[in-house]
Amino acid sequence: MPITASQAVSPWTYTPHARTRAAQRGVTELEIDAVLHRPTITYPQPQHGPDRQMMIGSGLAIAVNTATRTVITVLFQDHRRYTAAVSTNGVAA
């Protein structure tokens, strides 16, 4: 589904960590915003705080704080893609 001009302006802010992880994984802000706008699956992560959620869609898993509308990190939904992006020194790319 194409992103409209009104969807292209994100009401979310990104932590430096989220921007770094997205860049390392080759994920664009437009791709992230598409998931935030229309996630396939959303579930809470209360172990990380009362407002923490995972939003999943288009092969991505986006950790967010819904109260502050902040993107915390960007992961691949498929664990095999995640492990393929781990370098030889064990640091996730």
N, CA and C of each residue as an Amber inpcrd file, in Angstrom:
protein
   279
   0.8490000  -1.1840000   0.0000000   0.0000000   0.0000000   0.0000000
   0.8900000   1.2400000   0.0000000   0.6930000   2.1690000  -0.9340000
   1.5210000   3.3790000  -1.0000000   1.2840000   4.2970000   0.2010000
   2.3130000   5.0340000   0.5530000   2.2310000   6.0160000   1.6310000
   1.7440000   7.3340000   1.0430000   0.7460000   7.9150000   1.6900000
   0.2360000   9.2070000   1.2230000   1.0930000  10.3280000   1.7840000
   0.9440000  11.5180000   1.2170000   1.7200000  12.6780000   1.6790000
   1.4290000  12.9760000   3.1420000   0.1810000  12.8140000   3.5800000
  -0.1520000  13.1050000   4.9730000   0.4810000  12.0980000   5.9190000
   0.7200000  10.8610000   5.4510000   1.3600000   9.8600000   6.2810000
   2.8760000  10.0510000   6.3190000   3.4170000  10.7280000   5.3320000
   4.8640000  10.8850000   5.2220000   5.4370000  11.7770000   6.3220000
   4.6340000  12.6360000   6.9150000   5.0860000  13.4800000   8.0210000
   4.8040000  12.7100000   9.3060000   5.8590000  12.2440000   9.9360000
   5.7150000  11.3600000  11.0900000   5.4280000  12.1300000  12.3760000
   4.4080000  11.6820000  13.1210000   4.1740000  12.2700000  14.4380000
   5.0460000  11.6070000  15.5110000   5.9490000  10.7280000  15.1140000
   6.8290000  10.0160000  16.0270000   8.2130000  10.6540000  16.0380000
   8.8680000  10.6010000  17.2000000  10.2670000  10.9860000  17.2800000
  11.0860000   9.7030000  17.4010000  12.3580000   9.7900000  17.0280000
  13.2420000   8.6280000  17.0110000  14.3950000   8.8540000  17.9710000
  14.6880000   7.8470000  18.7910000  15.8790000   7.9290000  19.6330000
  17.1080000   7.7970000  18.7340000  18.2510000   8.2830000  19.1800000
  19.4760000   8.0600000  18.3980000  19.7230000   6.5670000  18.1530000
  19.4220000   5.7430000  19.1520000  19.5920000   4.2950000  19.0040000
  18.7180000   3.7630000  17.8670000  17.4650000   4.2050000  17.8070000
  16.5630000   3.7450000  16.7460000  17.0800000   4.1610000  15.3760000
  17.5580000   5.3800000  15.2600000  18.1010000   5.8470000  13.9710000
  19.3350000   5.0360000  13.5670000  20.1940000   4.7540000  14.5420000
  21.3970000   3.9630000  14.2590000  21.0280000   2.5640000  13.8050000
  20.1430000   1.8990000  14.5340000  19.7450000   0.5340000  14.1760000
  19.0490000   0.4970000  12.8200000  18.2050000   1.4630000  12.5440000
  17.5250000   1.5060000  11.2420000  18.5450000   1.6510000  10.1230000
  19.5070000   2.5420000  10.2980000  20.5320000   2.7560000   9.2720000
  21.3780000   1.5040000   9.0830000  21.7530000   0.8680000  10.1730000
  22.5690000  -0.3520000  10.0890000  21.8370000  -1.4670000   9.3710000
  20.5210000  -1.4780000   9.5040000  19.7160000  -2.5400000   8.8930000
  19.1520000  -2.1460000   7.5290000  19.4530000  -0.9300000   7.0960000
  18.9800000  -0.4930000   5.7850000  17.4890000  -0.2320000   5.7240000
  16.9080000   0.1590000   6.8550000  15.4700000   0.4260000   6.9440000
  15.2460000   1.9360000   6.9160000  14.3560000   2.3910000   6.0530000
  14.1020000   3.8250000   5.9270000  13.0340000   4.2940000   6.9210000
  13.0420000   5.5860000   7.1740000  12.0260000   6.1680000   8.0430000
  10.6340000   5.9760000   7.4430000  10.5330000   6.0220000   6.1480000
   9.2470000   5.8070000   5.4790000   8.7260000   4.3920000   5.7460000
   9.6150000   3.4090000   5.7140000   9.2140000   2.0270000   6.0160000
   8.7600000   1.8920000   7.4660000   9.4830000   2.5400000   8.3690000
   9.1150000   2.5030000   9.7880000   7.7630000   3.1740000   9.9930000
   7.5940000   4.3530000   9.4110000   6.3370000   5.0840000   9.5670000
   5.1470000   4.2960000   9.0290000   5.3550000   3.5110000   7.9620000
   4.2700000   2.6900000   7.4230000   3.8140000   1.6620000   8.4620000
   4.7680000   1.0640000   9.1700000   4.4200000   0.0990000  10.2150000
   3.7380000   0.8080000  11.3810000   4.2430000   1.9700000  11.7680000
   3.6450000   2.7120000  12.8730000   2.2240000   3.1530000  12.5540000
   1.9920000   3.4870000  11.2950000   0.6690000   3.9450000  10.8780000
  -0.3370000   2.7990000  10.8010000   0.1320000   1.6210000  10.3780000
  -0.7740000   0.4970000  10.1750000  -0.0730000  -0.8280000  10.5070000
   0.1890000  -1.0820000  11.8000000   0.8570000  -2.3360000  12.1630000
  -0.0580000  -3.5410000  11.9420000   0.5570000  -4.6690000  11.6190000
  -0.1880000  -5.9240000  11.4850000  -0.4910000  -6.4890000  12.8680000
   0.4920000  -6.3860000  13.7530000   0.3740000  -6.8830000  15.1280000
   0.9200000  -5.8160000  16.0670000   0.2460000  -5.6200000  17.1800000
   0.7300000  -4.7300000  18.2420000   0.5600000  -5.4530000  19.5660000
   1.6030000  -5.4480000  20.3820000   1.4610000  -6.0550000  21.7020000
   2.2790000  -5.2640000  22.7290000   1.7890000  -5.2590000  23.9880000
   2.4760000  -4.5040000  25.0370000   3.7390000  -5.2140000  25.4900000
   4.6640000  -4.4330000  26.0340000   5.8840000  -4.9470000  26.6530000
   6.0120000  -4.3330000  28.0410000   5.1360000  -4.7270000  28.9690000
   5.1250000  -4.0900000  30.2940000   6.4230000  -4.2570000  31.0660000
   7.2280000  -5.2610000  30.7320000   8.5040000  -5.4420000  31.4180000
   9.4600000  -4.2940000  31.1200000   9.1700000  -3.5080000  30.0730000
  10.0110000  -2.3570000  29.7100000   9.3380000  -1.0220000  30.0330000
   8.1920000  -1.0790000  30.7070000   7.4720000   0.1390000  31.0700000
   6.0240000   0.0680000  30.6450000   5.1700000   0.8390000  31.3000000
   3.7350000   0.7450000  31.0410000   3.3050000   1.2070000  29.6450000
   4.1040000   2.0100000  29.0020000   3.7250000   2.5530000  27.6920000
   4.5190000   1.9320000  26.5450000   5.2580000   0.8710000  26.8110000
   6.0960000   0.2400000  25.7970000   5.2750000  -0.7720000  24.9950000
   5.4010000  -0.7060000  23.6620000   4.7320000  -1.6450000  22.7700000
   5.6610000  -2.0520000  21.6450000   5.3830000  -3.2080000  21.0660000
   6.0110000  -3.6370000  19.8220000   4.9590000  -3.5040000  18.7330000
   5.3410000  -2.9080000  17.6290000   4.4760000  -2.8040000  16.4580000
   5.1680000  -3.5580000  15.3370000   4.4500000  -4.5150000  14.7630000
   5.0380000  -5.4070000  13.7830000   4.3000000  -5.2940000  12.4600000
   5.0670000  -5.2990000  11.3790000   4.5060000  -5.2860000  10.0370000
   5.6010000  -5.1650000   9.0060000   5.3320000  -5.6250000   7.8060000
   6.2740000  -5.5190000   6.6800000   7.6610000  -6.0770000   7.0120000
   7.7090000  -7.1250000   7.8510000   8.9800000  -7.7390000   8.1820000
   9.7760000  -7.0170000   9.2460000   9.1930000  -5.9710000   9.8370000
   9.8800000  -5.1910000  10.8680000   9.1670000  -5.3180000  12.2010000
   9.9360000  -5.1810000  13.2790000   9.3980000  -5.0980000  14.6320000
   9.9300000  -3.7980000  15.2190000   9.0340000  -2.8940000  15.5440000
   9.4040000  -1.5560000  16.0060000   9.0020000  -1.4110000  17.4770000
   9.9840000  -1.1800000  18.3490000   9.7040000  -0.9340000  19.7660000
   9.4370000   0.5560000  19.9490000   8.3030000   0.8640000  20.5970000
   7.9020000   2.2560000  20.7690000   7.4380000   2.5330000  22.1890000
   7.4630000   3.8070000  22.5570000   6.8110000   4.2970000  23.7570000
   5.6040000   5.0750000  23.2610000   4.4140000   4.5590000  23.5430000
   3.2000000   5.1880000  22.9990000   2.8540000   6.5030000  23.6830000
   3.2360000   6.6720000  24.9370000   2.9190000   7.9110000  25.6510000
   3.6950000   9.0960000  25.0820000   4.9680000   8.8540000  24.7620000
   5.8040000   9.9330000  24.2390000   5.9080000   9.9000000  22.7120000
   5.3060000   8.8630000  22.0990000   5.3430000   8.6540000  20.6410000
   6.7910000   8.6550000  20.1540000   7.5830000   7.7930000  20.8340000
   9.0000000   7.6780000  20.5330000   9.3210000   6.2840000  20.0170000
  10.0650000   6.2240000  18.9150000  10.5740000   4.9570000  18.3920000
  11.8590000   4.6580000  19.1460000  11.9110000   3.4780000  19.7770000
  13.0380000   3.1150000  20.6250000  14.0840000   2.3150000  19.8630000
  13.6280000   1.3350000  19.0900000  14.5530000   0.5480000  18.2870000
  13.8220000  -0.0870000  17.1150000  14.6060000  -0.5490000  16.1570000
  14.0830000  -1.1530000  14.9300000  14.7550000  -2.5130000  14.7550000
  13.9410000  -3.5490000  14.6500000  14.4250000  -4.9120000  14.4790000
  13.7730000  -5.5410000  13.2570000  14.3720000  -6.6270000  12.7790000
  13.6940000  -7.4340000  11.7770000  12.7540000  -8.3850000  12.5050000
  11.5850000  -8.6080000  11.9570000  10.6310000  -9.5300000  12.5600000
  11.1530000 -10.9640000  12.4880000  11.7960000 -11.3050000  11.3990000
  12.3260000 -12.6440000  11.1830000  13.6800000 -12.7680000  11.8730000
  13.7680000 -13.6190000  12.8640000  14.9980000 -13.7720000  13.6330000
  16.1810000 -14.1710000  12.7470000  15.9320000 -14.9110000  11.6740000
  17.0320000 -15.3090000  10.7900000  17.6640000 -14.0930000  10.1230000
  16.8630000 -13.0890000   9.7670000  17.4350000 -11.8640000   9.1910000
  18.2480000 -11.1220000  10.2330000  17.7820000 -11.1460000  11.4810000
  18.5090000 -10.4750000  12.5550000  19.8720000 -11.1330000  12.7570000
  19.8920000 -12.4670000  12.8620000  21.1590000 -13.1310000  13.1190000
  22.0940000 -13.0270000  11.9200000  21.5580000 -12.9120000  10.7270000
  22.4110000 -12.7300000   9.5490000  23.0870000 -11.3640000   9.5750000
  22.5000000 -10.4150000  10.3180000  23.0570000  -9.0750000  10.4020000
  24.0210000  -8.9200000  11.5820000  24.2760000  -9.9980000  12.3180000
  25.2040000  -9.9420000  13.4430000  26.6120000 -10.1670000  12.9110000
  27.5050000  -9.2810000  13.2750000  28.8800000  -9.3850000  12.7930000
  29.6320000 -10.4940000  13.5200000  30.8170000 -10.7630000  13.0890000
  31.6140000 -11.8410000  13.6730000  32.0120000 -11.5690000  15.1210000
  31.9740000 -10.3130000  15.5450000  32.3320000 -10.0280000  16.9430000
  31.1070000 -10.0850000  17.8610000  29.9610000 -10.5290000  17.3150000
  28.7590000 -10.7070000  18.1250000  27.9420000  -9.4610000  18.3210000
  28.2850000  -8.3750000  17.6730000  27.5300000  -7.1260000  17.7890000
  26.4760000  -7.0950000  16.7120000  25.2320000  -6.8680000  17.1140000
  24.1380000  -6.8260000  16.1390000  24.3120000  -5.6280000  15.2250000
  24.1490000  -5.8710000  13.9740000  24.2330000  -4.7920000  12.9890000
  22.9200000  -4.0710000  12.8600000
